[in-house]
Amino acid sequence: MYSCNQCGKRYTSQSSLCRHMNIHASKYKCTECGRCCRSSSALADHRRSHSGEKPFECSVCIKRFRQSSDLVKHSRIHSGDKPYKCHVCDKAFSGSGCLNRHMRVHTGDKPHKCHMCDKAFSGSGCLNSHMRVHTGDKPYKCHMCDKAFSDSGNLNKHMRVHTVDKPYKCHMCDKAFSQSGHLKRHMMVHTGDKPYKCHMCDKTFSLHTTLSTHMRFHTGEKPYKCLMCDKAFSVSGHLSTHMRVHTGDKPYKCSLCNKTFSDSSNLQIHKRRIHSNRRPHQCPFCGKMFKSKNEVKLHVRIHTGTKPYSCRHCSDRFMWYNQLKRHLLVSHNEGTWLVCTICQKKFVSSGHLNEHVRGHEGVRPYVCSECPKRFCTLSKLKHHQRVHTDVKSFGCILCDKSFRHKRSVVKHFHRCASKLSLSDILPIF
């Protein structure tokens, strides 16, 4: 490899390095960033990166580009033209640069290394995008929803959410996709192809990147480190989500109750649990239906009596994690109470505190599907919804009366017991 002594760029041949060195000696220099270009036309193309001007428009999808060469490359997406073919695996590409980067898959060459985590990349663009994982820099912003991205490619993919553009079409079922990667994964549904195999557990994958990520579970490698708390992650996306803990950013908003979340998976779980009435999961003991497998798993403990949470200071065990937290706070003075700033009431979990604060603020996100009544907590909504049903689950053990609510049967029991003598009650117990 031949390296430039001025900018550090690397080349496979000396002739390529010589051509590159001519750029540094060029008289065509950008007045804004100091970059040198080979010609006046190349300088004009470069200046558009500062001005944002995109004069070249695609006649098919109206996408615009800064350079005519970029438009030519883009046009091949619509025409399907891929003139650059790999001589090793016959894979074809629309641009020579894509072919050169692909060849590194066969050679294993990764000349671009990160100085913070020693991770190596086959292309400089991939390294630049990776560095933003460490710095948290997201310079590419969507002008329609203000969402920010660490590289322009992800911004372009995101823009298709707003434009509903799906240029990648499957030739077998006419299904269309907004991203080429999604089309490739979809094609494997037809072919069943999973060429990438893990040599440690024989699991197979349709993409090489998915295999690389999977291998970190075996090696324990966590190259993505948080600069604020030294926590490390095996996947860059997990680090991006974690950074929102420090920034407080919650970009995912529920369209039904305006609640915000730091990642999309929590938003989906929220919608399924709170706003959906679908309950596909059944308890094997009592037949009760639930919205998720995890809810069934937690509910089954009531039947089995399992207490998985044990205190490290004493022999006490608990069915629920919040019970253990309360025990540690009350009995061993371990942990910190969460205090309401309005009335100073103490709580073990942030969820219970947030529900309590809604009562002060008058926020009632939970709406009854049968009437216009609204409630600040899910438990209060469920309690109310029994009014609209004929189900009376709580029965008095002293008589045949039954009630919708537990509180009602307790009140009734005291009244009922006061009318009977002790000799009448004792045989029942």
C-alpha positions as CSV (number, residue, x, y, z in Angstrom):
1,M,0.0,0.0,0.0
2,Y,1.1,3.5,-0.8
3,S,0.2,6.4,1.5
4,C,-0.1,10.1,0.9
5,N,2.2,12.0,3.3
6,Q,-0.1,15.0,3.3
7,C,-3.6,13.6,4.0
8,G,-2.9,9.9,4.8
9,K,-4.9,8.4,2.0
10,R,-3.8,5.0,0.9
11,Y,-3.6,3.5,-2.7
12,T,-2.8,0.1,-4.1
13,S,-0.4,1.4,-6.8
14,Q,2.2,4.1,-7.1
15,S,0.6,5.5,-10.2
16,S,-2.7,6.1,-8.3
17,L,-0.7,7.8,-5.5
18,C,1.0,10.1,-8.1
19,R,-2.4,11.1,-9.6
20,H,-3.6,11.9,-6.1
21,M,-0.5,14.0,-5.3
22,N,-1.3,16.2,-8.2
23,I,-4.5,17.3,-6.4
24,H,-2.4,18.7,-3.6
25,A,-0.3,20.7,-6.1
26,S,-3.4,21.9,-7.9
27,K,-4.1,25.6,-8.3
28,Y,-7.9,24.9,-7.9
29,K,-8.4,25.3,-4.2
30,C,-11.7,25.8,-2.3
31,T,-11.8,29.1,-0.4
32,E,-14.1,27.7,2.3
33,C,-12.4,24.4,3.3
34,G,-9.0,24.5,1.6
35,R,-9.6,21.4,-0.5
36,C,-7.6,21.1,-3.7
37,C,-9.3,19.8,-7.0
38,R,-7.9,18.6,-10.3
39,S,-9.8,21.0,-12.5
40,S,-12.1,24.0,-12.5
41,S,-15.1,21.8,-13.1
42,A,-14.2,19.5,-10.2
43,L,-13.9,22.7,-8.0
44,A,-17.3,23.8,-9.2
45,D,-18.8,20.4,-8.3
46,H,-17.1,20.6,-4.9
47,R,-18.4,24.1,-4.1
48,R,-21.9,22.8,-4.4
49,S,-21.3,20.7,-1.2
50,H,-21.1,24.0,0.7
51,S,-24.0,25.8,-1.1
52,G,-26.3,22.8,-1.2
53,E,-27.1,23.4,-4.9
54,K,-28.3,20.3,-6.8
55,P,-28.8,21.2,-10.5
56,F,-29.0,17.7,-11.9
57,E,-32.5,16.1,-11.7
58,C,-33.5,12.5,-12.3
59,S,-36.3,12.4,-14.9
60,V,-37.8,9.3,-13.3
61,C,-38.1,10.0,-9.6
62,I,-37.2,13.8,-9.6
63,K,-34.3,13.2,-7.2
64,R,-31.6,15.9,-7.5
65,F,-27.8,15.6,-7.5
66,R,-24.8,17.9,-7.1
67,Q,-22.8,16.3,-9.9
68,S,-23.7,14.9,-13.3
69,S,-21.7,11.7,-12.6
70,D,-23.9,11.1,-9.5
71,L,-27.0,11.4,-11.7
72,V,-25.5,8.9,-14.2
73,K,-24.9,6.4,-11.4
74,H,-28.3,6.9,-9.9
75,S,-30.0,6.4,-13.4
76,R,-28.7,2.9,-13.4
77,I,-31.0,2.1,-10.5
78,H,-34.0,2.6,-12.7
79,S,-32.4,1.1,-15.8
80,G,-30.9,-1.9,-14.0
81,D,-27.6,-1.3,-15.8
82,K,-24.6,-2.8,-13.9
83,P,-21.6,-2.6,-16.2
84,Y,-18.9,-3.3,-13.6
85,K,-18.6,-7.1,-12.8
86,C,-16.6,-8.9,-10.2
87,H,-14.4,-11.6,-11.8
88,V,-14.4,-13.7,-8.6
89,C,-18.2,-14.1,-8.0
90,D,-19.8,-12.4,-11.1
91,K,-21.6,-9.9,-8.9
92,A,-22.3,-6.7,-10.9
93,F,-22.3,-3.0,-9.8
94,S,-23.5,0.3,-11.2
95,G,-20.3,2.1,-10.4
96,S,-16.5,1.4,-10.5
97,G,-16.1,2.6,-6.9
98,C,-18.7,0.1,-5.6
99,L,-16.8,-2.7,-7.5
100,N,-13.5,-1.6,-5.9
101,R,-15.0,-1.7,-2.4
102,H,-16.6,-5.1,-3.1
103,M,-13.3,-6.6,-4.1
104,R,-12.1,-6.0,-0.5
105,V,-14.7,-8.6,0.5
106,H,-12.6,-11.2,-1.4
107,T,-9.2,-9.8,-0.4
108,G,-10.1,-9.1,3.2
109,D,-8.4,-5.7,2.9
110,K,-9.5,-3.2,5.5
111,P,-7.1,-0.2,5.2
112,H,-9.2,2.3,7.2
113,K,-8.8,1.9,11.0
114,C,-10.6,3.6,13.9
115,H,-8.1,5.1,16.4
116,M,-10.6,4.8,19.2
117,C,-11.6,1.1,19.1
118,D,-9.2,-0.3,16.5
119,K,-12.1,-1.4,14.3
120,A,-11.1,-1.6,10.6
121,F,-13.2,-0.8,7.5
122,S,-12.8,-1.4,3.8
123,G,-13.9,2.1,2.8
124,S,-13.1,5.6,4.2
125,G,-16.8,6.5,4.1
126,C,-17.6,3.6,6.4
127,L,-14.8,4.8,8.8
128,N,-16.1,8.4,8.8
129,S,-19.7,7.2,9.6
130,H,-18.3,4.9,12.3
131,M,-16.4,7.8,14.0
132,R,-19.7,9.6,14.5
133,V,-20.8,6.7,16.7
134,H,-18.0,7.7,19.2
135,T,-18.6,11.5,18.8
136,G,-22.4,11.4,18.7
137,D,-22.3,13.8,15.7
138,K,-25.4,13.7,13.5
139,P,-24.9,16.4,10.9
140,Y,-27.5,15.2,8.4
141,K,-31.0,16.5,9.4
142,C,-34.4,15.8,7.8
143,H,-36.1,19.1,6.9
144,M,-39.5,17.5,7.3
145,C,-39.3,16.0,10.8
146,D,-36.0,17.3,12.2
147,K,-34.7,13.8,12.7
148,A,-30.9,13.7,12.5
149,F,-28.5,11.0,11.1
150,S,-24.8,10.3,11.3
151,D,-24.4,9.8,7.5
152,S,-26.1,11.0,4.3
153,G,-27.1,7.5,3.2
154,N,-29.3,6.9,6.2
155,L,-30.9,10.4,5.7
156,N,-31.6,9.5,2.0
157,K,-33.2,6.2,3.1
158,H,-35.2,8.0,5.8
159,M,-36.5,10.6,3.3
160,R,-38.3,7.8,1.4
161,V,-40.6,7.5,4.5
162,H,-41.9,10.9,3.6
163,T,-41.9,10.6,-0.2
164,V,-43.1,6.9,-0.1
165,D,-40.5,6.3,-2.9
166,K,-39.9,2.6,-3.4
167,P,-37.5,2.3,-6.4
168,Y,-36.3,-1.3,-5.6
169,K,-38.8,-3.8,-7.1
170,C,-38.8,-7.6,-6.8
171,H,-39.1,-9.2,-10.2
172,M,-40.7,-12.3,-8.8
173,C,-43.7,-10.9,-6.9
174,D,-43.7,-7.2,-7.9
175,K,-43.2,-6.1,-4.2
176,A,-41.4,-2.8,-3.9
177,F,-38.9,-1.5,-1.3
178,S,-37.4,1.8,-0.3
179,Q,-34.0,0.3,0.3
180,S,-31.8,-2.1,-1.7
181,G,-30.9,-4.0,1.4
182,H,-34.6,-4.7,2.1
183,L,-35.0,-6.0,-1.4
184,K,-32.0,-8.3,-1.0
185,R,-33.4,-9.8,2.2
186,H,-36.8,-10.2,0.6
187,M,-35.3,-12.1,-2.4
188,M,-34.0,-14.7,0.0
189,V,-37.6,-15.5,0.9
190,H,-37.9,-16.7,-2.7
191,T,-34.5,-18.4,-2.9
192,G,-34.1,-19.5,0.7
193,D,-30.5,-18.6,0.5
194,K,-28.5,-18.1,3.7
195,P,-24.8,-18.4,2.5
196,Y,-23.2,-17.0,5.7
197,K,-22.6,-19.7,8.4
198,C,-21.3,-19.3,11.9
199,H,-18.5,-21.8,12.5
200,M,-19.2,-21.8,16.2
201,C,-22.9,-22.6,16.4
202,D,-23.8,-23.5,12.7
203,K,-26.4,-20.7,12.6
204,T,-26.8,-19.3,9.1
205,F,-27.5,-15.8,7.9
206,S,-28.5,-14.1,4.7
207,L,-26.2,-11.1,5.1
208,H,-22.5,-11.0,6.0
209,T,-23.0,-8.0,8.2
210,T,-25.6,-9.9,10.3
211,L,-23.1,-12.7,10.7
212,S,-20.4,-10.3,11.8
213,T,-22.7,-8.8,14.4
214,H,-23.7,-12.4,15.6
215,M,-20.1,-13.4,16.0
216,R,-19.7,-10.8,18.8
217,F,-22.0,-12.8,21.0
218,H,-19.5,-15.6,20.9
219,T,-16.4,-13.4,21.2
220,G,-17.8,-11.0,23.7
221,E,-16.5,-8.1,21.6
222,K,-18.1,-4.7,22.4
223,P,-16.4,-2.2,20.1
224,Y,-19.0,0.6,20.6
225,K,-18.2,2.5,23.8
226,C,-20.1,5.3,25.4
227,L,-17.8,8.3,26.1
228,M,-20.0,9.5,29.0
229,C,-20.3,6.4,31.1
230,D,-17.8,3.8,29.6
231,K,-20.6,1.4,28.9
232,A,-19.9,-0.8,25.8
233,F,-22.1,-2.4,23.2
234,S,-21.7,-5.0,20.5
235,V,-24.0,-3.2,18.0
236,S,-23.8,0.5,17.0
237,G,-27.6,0.9,17.1
238,H,-27.6,-0.1,20.8
239,L,-25.0,2.6,21.5
240,S,-27.1,5.2,19.7
241,T,-30.2,4.2,21.7
242,H,-28.2,4.2,24.9
243,M,-26.9,7.8,24.2
244,R,-30.5,9.0,24.6
245,V,-30.2,8.1,28.3
246,H,-27.7,10.9,28.6
247,T,-29.3,13.4,26.2
248,G,-32.9,12.7,27.3
249,D,-33.9,12.5,23.6
250,K,-37.2,10.7,22.9
251,P,-37.8,11.0,19.2
252,Y,-40.5,8.3,19.0
253,K,-44.0,9.7,19.8
254,C,-47.3,7.8,20.2
255,S,-49.9,9.2,17.9
256,L,-52.7,8.2,20.2
257,C,-51.6,9.6,23.6
258,N,-48.5,11.7,22.7
259,K,-46.2,9.7,25.0
260,T,-42.6,9.7,23.8
261,F,-39.9,6.9,23.8
262,S,-36.2,6.7,23.3
263,D,-36.4,3.8,20.8
264,S,-39.0,2.5,18.4
265,S,-39.3,-1.0,20.0
266,N,-40.6,0.5,23.2
267,L,-43.1,2.6,21.2
268,Q,-44.4,-0.6,19.5
269,I,-44.7,-2.4,22.9
270,H,-46.6,0.6,24.3
271,K,-49.0,0.6,21.4
272,R,-49.6,-3.1,21.7
273,R,-50.1,-3.1,25.4
274,I,-52.0,0.1,25.9
275,H,-54.0,0.9,22.8
276,S,-54.6,-2.5,21.3
277,N,-57.3,-4.9,22.5
278,R,-55.7,-7.9,20.8
279,R,-54.7,-10.7,23.4
280,P,-53.2,-13.7,21.5
281,H,-51.3,-15.2,24.4
282,Q,-53.2,-17.5,26.9
283,C,-52.3,-18.7,30.4
284,P,-52.0,-22.5,30.5
285,F,-53.4,-22.6,34.1
286,C,-56.5,-20.4,34.1
287,G,-57.0,-19.5,30.4
288,K,-56.6,-15.7,30.9
289,M,-55.6,-13.9,27.7
290,F,-52.6,-11.5,27.5
291,K,-51.1,-9.1,25.0
292,S,-47.5,-10.4,25.1
293,K,-45.6,-13.6,26.0
294,N,-43.8,-11.7,28.8
295,E,-47.1,-10.8,30.5
296,V,-48.0,-14.5,30.5
297,K,-44.6,-15.4,31.9
298,L,-45.1,-12.9,34.8
299,H,-48.7,-14.0,35.4
300,V,-47.9,-17.7,35.6
301,R,-45.9,-16.9,38.8
302,I,-49.2,-16.4,40.6
303,H,-50.1,-20.1,39.9
304,T,-46.7,-21.6,40.4
305,G,-45.7,-19.4,43.4
306,T,-42.2,-18.9,41.8
307,K,-40.1,-16.2,43.6
308,P,-37.1,-15.6,41.4
309,Y,-35.8,-12.4,43.2
310,S,-33.8,-13.1,46.3
311,C,-32.3,-10.6,48.8
312,R,-28.5,-10.7,49.1
313,H,-28.7,-9.6,52.7
314,C,-31.2,-12.1,54.1
315,S,-33.2,-15.2,53.1
316,D,-36.3,-13.3,51.8
317,R,-37.5,-14.0,48.2
318,F,-39.9,-12.1,46.1
319,M,-42.2,-12.7,43.2
320,W,-41.8,-9.3,41.6
321,Y,-38.7,-7.1,41.2
322,N,-40.4,-4.0,42.6
323,Q,-41.1,-6.0,45.8
324,L,-37.4,-6.7,46.1
325,K,-36.5,-3.0,45.5
326,R,-39.0,-1.9,48.2
327,H,-37.6,-4.6,50.6
328,L,-34.0,-3.3,50.1
329,L,-35.1,0.3,50.7
330,V,-37.2,-0.4,53.8
331,S,-35.3,-3.2,55.5
332,H,-31.6,-2.6,54.4
333,N,-31.6,1.1,53.5
334,E,-30.2,0.2,50.0
335,G,-31.1,2.3,47.0
336,T,-32.8,5.6,46.5
337,W,-36.5,6.5,46.9
338,L,-38.0,8.4,43.9
339,V,-39.8,11.4,45.4
340,C,-42.7,13.4,44.0
341,T,-41.6,17.1,43.8
342,I,-45.2,18.2,44.4
343,C,-46.4,16.3,47.4
344,Q,-43.1,14.5,48.5
345,K,-44.7,11.0,48.2
346,K,-42.1,8.3,47.8
347,F,-42.0,5.6,45.1
348,V,-39.8,2.6,44.3
349,S,-40.1,2.7,40.4
350,S,-40.1,5.6,37.9
351,G,-43.2,4.1,36.3
352,H,-45.3,4.5,39.5
353,L,-43.9,8.0,40.0
354,N,-44.8,9.0,36.5
355,E,-48.4,7.6,37.0
356,H,-48.7,9.6,40.2
357,V,-47.4,12.8,38.7
358,R,-50.1,12.6,36.0
359,G,-52.7,12.9,38.8
360,H,-51.2,16.3,39.8
361,E,-50.9,17.5,36.2
362,G,-54.3,16.3,35.1
363,V,-52.9,14.3,32.2
364,R,-55.3,11.4,31.4
365,P,-53.9,9.4,28.3
366,Y,-56.0,6.3,28.9
367,V,-59.4,6.5,27.1
368,C,-62.3,4.1,27.6
369,S,-63.4,2.5,24.4
370,E,-67.0,2.4,25.5
371,C,-67.5,5.9,26.8
372,P,-65.6,9.3,26.7
373,K,-64.1,8.9,30.2
374,R,-60.3,9.2,30.5
375,F,-57.9,8.0,33.3
376,C,-54.3,8.8,34.3
377,T,-53.3,5.2,34.9
378,L,-54.0,1.9,33.1
379,S,-55.1,0.2,36.3
380,K,-57.9,2.8,36.8
381,L,-59.0,2.3,33.2
382,K,-59.2,-1.5,33.7
383,H,-61.1,-0.9,36.9
384,H,-63.6,1.4,35.2
385,Q,-64.1,-0.9,32.1
386,R,-65.7,-3.6,34.3
387,V,-68.7,-1.2,34.5
388,H,-69.4,-1.9,30.8
389,T,-69.2,-5.7,31.2
390,D,-71.5,-8.3,32.8
391,V,-68.6,-10.1,34.3
392,K,-68.7,-10.2,38.2
393,S,-65.4,-11.9,39.2
394,F,-65.5,-11.3,42.9
395,G,-68.0,-13.4,44.9
396,C,-69.0,-13.3,48.6
397,I,-68.1,-16.5,50.5
398,L,-71.0,-16.0,52.9
399,C,-73.8,-15.6,50.3
400,D,-74.4,-16.0,46.6
401,K,-73.8,-12.3,45.7
402,S,-71.0,-11.4,43.3
403,F,-69.4,-8.1,42.3
404,R,-67.4,-6.5,39.5
405,H,-64.8,-4.9,41.9
406,K,-62.8,-6.3,44.8
407,R,-63.5,-3.2,46.9
408,S,-67.2,-3.7,46.6
409,V,-67.1,-7.4,47.8
410,V,-64.9,-6.4,50.8
411,K,-67.5,-3.8,51.9
412,H,-70.3,-6.2,51.3
413,F,-68.5,-9.0,53.3
414,H,-68.4,-6.8,56.4
415,R,-72.1,-6.0,56.2
416,C,-72.9,-9.6,55.5
417,A,-70.8,-10.9,58.4
418,S,-72.4,-8.5,60.9
419,K,-75.8,-10.0,60.2
420,L,-74.7,-13.6,61.0
421,S,-73.7,-15.1,64.3
422,L,-70.3,-16.6,65.0
423,S,-71.7,-20.1,65.0
424,D,-73.0,-19.5,61.4
425,I,-69.6,-18.2,60.1
426,L,-67.2,-20.7,61.7
427,P,-68.4,-23.8,59.6
428,I,-67.7,-21.9,56.4
429,F,-64.0,-21.6,57.3
